[in-house]
Amino acid sequence: MRIISMSTKTYQGGCASGAIRYETKSEPIFENHCQCTDCQKRSGTGHGSYLTFPQRANVKITGRASQWSVAADSGNDKTHAFCPTYGTPVFLTFAAMPDLIAFHAASLDDPDQFNPQALTYSIRGHAWDTIDPAVQKFERMVPG
């Protein structure tokens, strides 16, 4: 007999103004830092940090986000959702993988829930943006 445990952990967060809130009891399938050029330019720092969840349908989002889309380093389109009041980045969606949703780690009410597993696009990293050396590094996106 196989027993499947359901997560009782809740991931919730939102933007700086409170206009956008999200919540899910799903577990992230990937938690990473990304040093791609887009993450650097969007954040104004050396990288972005994300928790990716497998089913957008299992995430409750309240409020209306402003959005813009861009071609990622992979060539696939991704859509950035952000606070319409302050411009705070909240989540990303991906045209090539429409079920996935990735939340910015710092948008969590409890950012300590973020546990990075990898650094992607390390090839674009800067010497001044140091990442924990224990985190596995990939020059580009993690192989499928």
C-alpha positions as MATLAB code, in Angstrom:
seq = 'MRIISMSTKTYQGGCASGAIRYETKSEPIFENHCQCTDCQKRSGTGHGSYLTFPQRANVKITGRASQWSVAADSGNDKTHAFCPTYGTPVFLTFAAMPDLIAFHAASLDDPDQFNPQALTYSIRGHAWDTIDPAVQKFERMVPG';
ca = [
       0.000    0.000    0.000;
       1.375    3.398   -0.990;
       0.539    6.408    1.145;
       0.610    9.779   -0.575;
       0.994   12.752    1.705;
      -0.518   16.065    0.754;
       1.424   19.206    1.447;
       0.077   21.302    4.257;
       2.524   24.082    3.450;
       0.994   27.146    1.875;
       2.930   29.471   -0.379;
       1.450   32.941   -0.457;
       2.601   36.409   -1.332;
       1.985   39.403   -3.512;
       3.171   42.770   -4.675;
       4.355   45.717   -2.578;
       1.037   47.593   -2.765;
      -1.124   44.549   -1.983;
      -3.030   44.918   -5.263;
      -1.994   41.393   -6.333;
      -2.065   38.379   -4.003;
      -1.446   34.706   -4.678;
      -1.734   31.456   -2.757;
      -1.146   27.768   -3.436;
      -0.752   24.554   -1.468;
       1.139   23.001   -4.403;
       4.830   22.269   -4.041;
       7.269   24.020   -6.391;
       8.878   21.763   -8.985;
      11.918   24.005   -9.399;
      13.526   26.758   -7.337;
      16.338   28.702   -8.955;
      18.393   31.807   -9.364;
      18.718   32.954  -12.981;
      21.451   35.188  -14.365;
      20.081   35.527  -17.898;
      20.262   38.980  -19.443;
      16.495   39.458  -19.187;
      16.449   38.709  -15.435;
      19.312   41.136  -14.900;
      17.710   43.971  -16.849;
      14.248   43.379  -15.381;
      15.472   43.244  -11.802;
      18.220   45.850  -11.997;
      20.467   43.344  -10.210;
      22.632   40.369  -11.172;
      19.896   37.729  -11.141;
      16.285   36.814  -10.461;
      15.127   34.180   -7.951;
      12.052   32.028   -8.623;
       9.818   29.232   -7.387;
       8.122   27.430  -10.293;
       4.840   25.590   -9.774;
       3.497   22.923  -12.154;
      -0.181   23.876  -12.390;
      -1.327   27.485  -12.761;
      -4.851   26.177  -12.161;
      -3.859   25.282   -8.559;
      -2.776   28.848   -7.774;
      -5.319   31.398   -6.599;
      -4.423   34.899   -7.803;
      -6.447   37.941   -6.795;
      -6.063   41.379   -8.305;
      -5.126   42.354  -11.811;
      -1.474   42.422  -12.844;
       0.039   44.547  -15.556;
       2.045   42.467  -18.029;
       4.692   42.582  -20.707;
       6.225   39.816  -22.810;
       9.750   39.273  -24.039;
      11.725   36.557  -25.821;
      13.890   34.767  -23.248;
      17.506   33.695  -23.866;
      15.980   30.340  -24.894;
      14.034   32.090  -27.678;
      10.676   31.283  -26.064;
       8.294   34.045  -25.020;
       7.741   34.660  -21.341;
       5.283   37.089  -19.788;
       6.201   39.176  -16.755;
       3.336   40.108  -14.420;
       3.834   43.027  -12.084;
       2.050   45.392   -9.716;
       0.115   48.053  -11.636;
       0.742   50.561   -8.828;
       4.439   50.190   -7.939;
       5.782   47.981  -10.726;
       6.836   45.239   -8.295;
       7.539   41.975  -10.187;
       5.302   39.125   -8.964;
       5.197   36.211  -11.425;
       6.121   34.858  -14.854;
       4.307   32.632  -17.312;
       5.740   30.866  -20.341;
       4.219   30.509  -23.820;
       6.027   27.199  -24.423;
       4.825   25.740  -21.081;
       1.434   27.332  -20.378;
       0.674   25.274  -17.241;
       3.741   26.565  -15.367;
       3.873   29.698  -13.244;
       6.968   31.091  -11.521;
       6.827   33.487   -8.578;
       9.592   35.859   -7.586;
      11.057   34.549   -4.329;
      11.032   37.975   -2.680;
       7.290   38.320   -3.374;
       6.579   35.536   -0.852;
       5.157   36.605    2.497;
       7.832   34.295    3.932;
      10.839   34.487    1.566;
      12.601   31.879    3.729;
      10.383   29.299    1.995;
      12.653   29.717   -1.044;
      15.252   26.940   -1.280;
      17.310   27.412   -4.470;
      18.266   24.191   -6.222;
      20.142   25.633   -9.189;
      21.643   28.667  -10.855;
      20.655   28.941  -14.510;
      22.414   31.005  -17.193;
      25.583   31.233  -15.096;
      27.366   32.045  -18.376;
      25.783   35.526  -18.122;
      26.760   36.065  -14.475;
      28.979   38.868  -13.186;
      31.857   38.503  -10.729;
      30.109   40.917   -8.339;
      26.920   38.796   -8.224;
      28.051   35.874   -6.085;
      25.724   32.924   -5.564;
      26.140   30.243   -2.894;
      28.820   27.900   -4.319;
      26.830   24.889   -3.042;
      24.055   25.637   -5.570;
      24.478   23.615   -8.767;
      25.312   25.841  -11.746;
      24.199   25.494  -15.367;
      25.571   27.669  -18.177;
      22.119   27.855  -19.712;
      18.731   26.350  -18.714;
      18.691   23.052  -16.848;
      18.553   20.156  -19.332;
      15.042   18.706  -19.748;
];
